[in-house]
Amino acid sequence: LFGYTIRAWWRYVGSRMHRKKGKRERADGSVQPQSHHVDRSQKNEDEKIPDFLEYLIKGEAAHLRRGILAALVGFRVINALVCTTAFVPDEYWQSLEVAHRMTFGYGYLTWEWQKALRGYTHPLIFAALYKLLALLHLDWPRLLIILPRVMQALLAAVGNDFYVFKLSSLMFGKRAGFYAVSFTLF
């Protein structure tokens, strides 16, 4: 993402410098030679930042959305691999433990599962992953722990972070998109 941003910044600055060297076009289509006086109608320094963000999101740098998505996925996956704590015990008892029992035939079920009060949609995602690992004979304990974390990180990066960025950018502007995604990450 950093490399994409630097390249886009240089492209943006270069396009603005190229426009400043030549002649300016008026609203009616006539051409006015560039003068050396300061034009008060030009944007001030505070307004250049949203202009650059607009350049990042739309226009020539639309490919940067892929860079933003890659950065979000990278952040979430690294976070999932580095963080070894549990936030809520239900992370395991209501999803991974159930998926393990569905796939391998043993594991503990809480009372909600014994009374059939829970649905199987969320554990089925991990059960499919466990079944794939079992078919490939890769059902090692370490992979059974790491890969569900990575899968959940991918779902969070794409389904939550990236679409929060896109939705808030569409609804409230480009700057709000960056603020919103930073608030979801931190």
C-alpha positions as CSV (number, residue, x, y, z in Angstrom):
1,L,0.0,0.0,0.0
2,F,2.8,2.4,0.8
3,G,4.4,1.9,-2.6
4,Y,1.1,2.4,-4.3
5,T,0.5,5.5,-2.3
6,I,3.9,7.0,-3.1
7,R,3.5,6.3,-6.9
8,A,0.0,7.7,-6.9
9,W,1.3,10.8,-5.0
10,W,4.0,11.4,-7.6
11,R,1.5,10.9,-10.5
12,Y,-0.9,13.3,-8.8
13,V,1.8,16.0,-8.1
14,G,3.2,15.5,-11.6
15,S,-0.2,16.0,-13.2
16,R,-0.8,19.2,-11.2
17,M,2.7,20.5,-12.0
18,H,2.1,19.8,-15.7
19,R,-1.2,21.7,-15.6
20,K,0.5,24.7,-13.9
21,K,3.3,25.0,-16.6
22,G,0.9,25.3,-19.5
23,K,-2.1,27.4,-20.1
24,R,-5.3,27.3,-18.0
25,E,-8.6,26.7,-19.6
26,R,-11.5,29.0,-18.5
27,A,-15.0,27.7,-17.9
28,D,-16.2,29.1,-21.3
29,G,-13.5,27.1,-23.1
30,S,-11.2,29.9,-23.9
31,V,-7.5,29.7,-23.0
32,Q,-5.8,32.0,-20.5
33,P,-2.0,32.2,-20.3
34,Q,-0.6,31.3,-16.9
35,S,0.3,34.3,-14.9
36,H,2.7,34.6,-11.9
37,H,0.2,36.3,-9.6
38,V,-1.5,34.3,-6.8
39,D,-5.0,33.2,-7.7
40,R,-7.3,33.4,-4.7
41,S,-9.7,31.0,-6.2
42,Q,-7.2,28.1,-6.1
43,K,-7.4,25.7,-3.3
44,N,-5.6,26.3,-0.1
45,E,-3.3,23.7,1.6
46,D,-6.2,22.2,3.7
47,E,-8.3,21.5,0.6
48,K,-5.4,19.6,-1.2
49,I,-5.7,16.6,1.1
50,P,-9.3,15.7,0.2
51,D,-8.4,16.3,-3.4
52,F,-5.5,13.7,-3.1
53,L,-7.9,11.3,-1.3
54,E,-10.3,11.7,-4.2
55,Y,-7.5,10.9,-6.6
56,L,-6.7,7.8,-4.6
57,I,-10.3,6.5,-4.6
58,K,-11.4,7.5,-8.1
59,G,-9.9,8.6,-11.3
60,E,-6.5,7.4,-12.4
61,A,-5.7,5.6,-9.1
62,A,-8.7,3.4,-8.8
63,H,-6.4,0.4,-8.7
64,L,-5.4,1.5,-5.2
65,R,-8.6,0.0,-3.9
66,R,-6.9,-3.3,-4.4
67,G,-3.9,-2.0,-2.5
68,I,-6.2,-0.9,0.3
69,L,-7.8,-4.3,0.3
70,A,-4.4,-6.1,0.3
71,A,-3.3,-3.9,3.3
72,L,-6.5,-4.7,5.2
73,V,-6.1,-8.4,4.5
74,G,-2.4,-8.3,5.5
75,F,-3.2,-6.4,8.7
76,R,-6.0,-8.8,9.7
77,V,-4.0,-12.0,8.9
78,I,-0.9,-10.8,10.8
79,N,-3.1,-9.8,13.7
80,A,-4.7,-13.2,13.7
81,L,-1.3,-15.0,13.6
82,V,0.3,-12.8,16.3
83,C,-2.5,-12.6,18.7
84,T,-2.7,-15.9,20.7
85,T,-5.4,-14.9,23.2
86,A,-9.1,-15.6,23.2
87,F,-11.5,-12.7,23.4
88,V,-14.6,-14.7,24.3
89,P,-14.8,-18.4,25.1
90,D,-17.7,-18.8,22.7
91,E,-15.3,-18.2,19.8
92,Y,-14.3,-21.8,20.3
93,W,-17.3,-23.5,22.0
94,Q,-19.8,-22.2,19.5
95,S,-17.9,-22.6,16.3
96,L,-14.6,-24.4,16.2
97,E,-15.5,-27.1,18.8
98,V,-18.7,-27.8,17.0
99,A,-17.0,-27.9,13.6
100,H,-14.4,-30.3,14.9
101,R,-17.1,-32.6,16.2
102,M,-19.0,-32.4,12.9
103,T,-15.8,-33.3,10.9
104,F,-13.9,-35.7,13.1
105,G,-16.7,-37.2,15.2
106,Y,-15.5,-36.2,18.7
107,G,-15.5,-33.0,20.7
108,Y,-17.5,-31.3,23.4
109,L,-20.9,-29.7,22.7
110,T,-22.3,-27.1,25.1
111,W,-25.9,-27.3,26.3
112,E,-27.2,-25.1,23.5
113,W,-26.1,-27.6,20.9
114,Q,-27.4,-30.5,22.9
115,K,-30.8,-28.9,23.0
116,A,-30.6,-27.9,19.3
117,L,-31.0,-24.2,20.1
118,R,-28.2,-23.0,17.8
119,G,-27.9,-23.0,14.0
120,Y,-25.1,-24.8,12.1
121,T,-24.3,-22.1,9.5
122,H,-21.3,-20.5,11.1
123,P,-19.7,-23.8,12.2
124,L,-20.2,-25.2,8.8
125,I,-17.7,-22.7,7.4
126,F,-15.0,-24.2,9.6
127,A,-16.2,-27.7,9.2
128,A,-15.7,-27.4,5.4
129,L,-12.1,-26.2,6.1
130,Y,-11.5,-29.0,8.5
131,K,-12.9,-31.6,6.0
132,L,-10.6,-30.2,3.3
133,L,-7.6,-30.5,5.6
134,A,-8.7,-34.1,6.5
135,L,-9.0,-35.1,2.8
136,L,-5.6,-33.7,2.1
137,H,-4.2,-35.4,5.2
138,L,-3.1,-32.1,6.5
139,D,-5.2,-32.2,9.7
140,W,-2.3,-31.4,11.9
141,P,-3.2,-29.7,15.3
142,R,-1.3,-26.5,14.5
143,L,-3.1,-26.1,11.1
144,L,-6.5,-26.8,12.8
145,I,-5.7,-23.9,15.1
146,I,-4.1,-21.4,12.6
147,L,-6.3,-21.8,9.5
148,P,-9.6,-20.9,11.1
149,R,-8.0,-17.7,12.4
150,V,-6.8,-16.9,9.0
151,M,-10.2,-17.6,7.4
152,Q,-11.9,-15.4,10.0
153,A,-9.3,-12.7,9.3
154,L,-10.1,-12.8,5.6
155,L,-13.8,-12.6,6.3
156,A,-13.3,-9.6,8.6
157,A,-11.0,-7.8,6.2
158,V,-13.2,-8.2,3.1
159,G,-16.7,-8.4,4.6
160,N,-16.2,-5.8,7.3
161,D,-13.3,-3.4,6.9
162,F,-13.2,-3.0,3.1
163,Y,-16.9,-2.6,2.7
164,V,-17.1,-0.2,5.6
165,F,-14.4,1.8,3.7
166,K,-16.4,1.7,0.5
167,L,-19.8,2.5,2.0
168,S,-18.6,5.4,4.1
169,S,-16.7,6.7,1.1
170,L,-19.8,6.6,-1.0
171,M,-22.1,8.1,1.7
172,F,-19.9,10.7,3.4
173,G,-16.9,11.3,1.2
174,K,-13.4,9.9,0.7
175,R,-11.9,11.3,3.9
176,A,-14.7,9.7,5.9
177,G,-13.9,6.3,4.3
178,F,-10.3,6.4,5.6
179,Y,-11.5,7.6,9.0
180,A,-14.1,4.9,9.2
181,V,-11.8,2.0,8.3
182,S,-9.2,3.2,10.7
183,F,-11.8,3.2,13.5
184,T,-12.8,-0.3,12.7
185,L,-9.2,-1.5,12.8
186,F,-8.1,0.2,16.0
